[in-house]
Amino acid sequence: MTTDPVAKKLIEDWFVKHDAPLTATSANVSGLETQSTVPEVLAQFGDRSALITTVVDDGSRFGLPSTVVRVNDDGTVTVLRESAIRAIDITEACSF
């Protein structure tokens, strides 16, 4: 769960309204550099930014992007994007 107060409020409000969790990863195109402002994010999506119907602009964001993993059907874990949490640490934590 995020410690960011704006993101936390959005998640909590979503859960109350929909009785379901809300999850998301960074707002950037896969494989491209993480952006920190709304105009940068929209520019990265190019023409596809027209498909984005809602943006909550709480100012610039800085810091490392999330580490993203996939838990496979067989229970193994694949690191899709390594960042603050290293792949080796995830692998070791999941080796039980």
WOFEN-V611555 format. One record per residue. PSI is psi in whole degrees, 0 to 359 (none if undefined). NEAR is the number of other C-alpha atoms within 8 Angstrom. D_CENTER is the distance of its C-alpha to the mean C-alpha in whole Angstrom. Layout:
# WOFEN-V611555
psi={PSI,PSI}
near={NEAR,NEAR}
d_center={D_CENTER,D_CENTER}
This chain:
# WOFEN-V611555
psi={137,153,354,123,325,312,319,317,318,316,314,316,319,314,318,316,322,353,43,151,158,126,155,158,187,151,74,160,132,130,350,165,142,133,158,354,158,312,322,317,311,321,322,327,346,226,332,347,340,340,347,115,338,133,129,109,103,22,180,147,135,157,180,146,170,148,132,131,157,131,114,163,328,4,353,161,133,127,117,326,121,137,241,323,118,150,320,323,322,314,314,320,332,3,73,none}
near={3,6,6,6,7,7,9,11,8,8,11,8,8,12,11,8,6,6,7,7,7,7,5,4,6,7,7,11,8,4,4,6,6,8,8,9,9,10,6,9,12,9,8,8,10,7,5,7,9,6,5,7,5,4,6,4,5,5,6,7,6,5,4,6,8,10,12,9,9,8,8,8,5,4,6,7,10,8,10,8,8,11,9,8,8,9,8,6,8,9,9,7,7,7,5,3}
d_center={11,10,13,12,15,14,11,13,16,14,13,16,18,16,17,21,21,20,21,17,14,11,8,4,1,3,7,9,11,11,13,14,13,10,12,13,15,15,18,16,13,16,18,16,16,19,21,18,17,20,18,16,18,16,14,14,16,16,17,15,12,13,13,11,7,6,8,8,11,13,16,19,22,24,22,21,18,16,14,12,11,12,12,13,14,16,17,20,19,17,20,23,21,21,25,26}
